[in-house]
Amino acid sequence: MLDASTIKQFEDALLVGPRALKELAMSMASAGLSQAAICHHFDLFGRHLRTTGRDDGAALIWVSIENIVGWRSRESCWFDHYLTNEELDEYRRSIDAPLRPIFHVDPEHYRHDL
């Protein structure tokens, strides 16, 4: 679960848009979080948005996760390393978090032009 200050950081970045979300991810990396940890935080926030019915925001988080993991074009990736499911699972095991797939965004609500 994300704490209130982390949720606020995500909310503030979400208001600004994709560039601010990337800056948040890079700030997390500068603070020492691993790529897997950053992906996990974005995943948790995406789940938070989905449970509160904020699908547009969740779609932006989904695009961010694609950029964090390396699923987008090479030019769009935020990290030099492709994050594997095994690495993400290893991180989740290390913090005793549930092993589960990254949250799903309904394709009807997912906009590829973000």
Secondary structure as UniProt FT lines:
FT   HELIX           4..16
FT   HELIX           18..30
FT   TURN            31..32
FT   HELIX           35..51
FT   TURN            52..53
FT   HELIX           55..69
FT   HELIX           74..76
FT   HELIX           85..94
FT   TURN            95..96
FT   TURN            107..109
FT   TURN            112..113
//
